[in-house]
Amino acid sequence: MTFAFLSHLDMNLYLFRLPIMRALVAKGHTVYAVCPEGEYFHRFAADGILTCPYEIDRKSLNPFKELVALRNIVRALKTIQPDILHTFTAKPNIYGSLAGKIARVPTIYNLVEGLGSFYVENTFRNRIMQGIMEQLYRIAGHISQKTVFVNNDDPAYFVEHNILAPQKVHIIRSVGVDTNEFHPANFDQERLRQDYADLLQDNHGSVVLMVARAIWHKGLREYLDAAKILREQFPTATFLLAGDIDEGNPSSATREFLQTQTHVRWLGHRDDIAALTALCDLYVLPSYREGVPRTLLEAASMGKPIVTTDTVGCREVVRHGENGFLVPVRNANALADAIRQLLEDKELCLTMGRASRTIATSEFAVEHVVEQYLTLYGVDQA
């Protein structure tokens, strides 16, 4: 069979869909990455994955540009003639479904990893955009055979609001995590402390880590405020933030602001997330809403206790009191209290960390996720 994986970013396919694409190639299927050319576009060839470029302005709302993007996708699909089209993220889900119908693709699947920023703030503009998006998703859902969701809350919303028929819902929790790469046995703590001495600035206390784009919707303000609250009680603790700003995003912090923070050390973009996660004693993500955050999966796989928010996506990974704590959204004091419990109790950190590792390997290992996608596609497991 021929498979087409459609996204508006080559990075999305390469970083999050590659294990599934590799598995299909290994079984003798033809797999295309259908996406604009970017940094990752030419890397697919090393795994036997073909590429088909198309042009789209992912931030545009100009109707003419959107019709051009739809035409570009139709042309790509008519060239490939896939048996199965799988689309990822909002625009490719909607345009890909329409294009797939026009191009007469036999089977179409969508993936909704999260409802996005329009569902975080209850503003007039966001409510208008929600209405538009939901109507478009009704059309896409009518065309496609199944819509895959990564958590339990988002499909419940789609069904309740008559966006999608219940029989078209398919849940595969998360994109999975490589539990071999993110394995605590791969790292020596003493060596890590030596290698990252410049980040720790001679502090010998606990290391608290948050990995996320530096945007307010990730709970950035609450993390900064919690670190400030805890600084006096834990002067030797190190609070780290790894993740770049998101230029053009109104929810993004500025470089100037982050560089002036004294309680949290901002690291910017990093390519050593596995090592940083291994270095930390506890992991924090006070996000307002997620699909299922990959960083939480990585922290769990690395055997770390986690403090996150009791919200969509985040609560898929953390069992309150078992492998971490769930705190209310937008509540810096509650976040600080949960972090404090772990900073004060090393044994609790270890116990919760072991529970995190068990949850990651039993529920979120990438090979389990790949198996579920192969089953969805009707591909023989043998």
Disulfide bonds with the S-S distance in Angstrom:
none
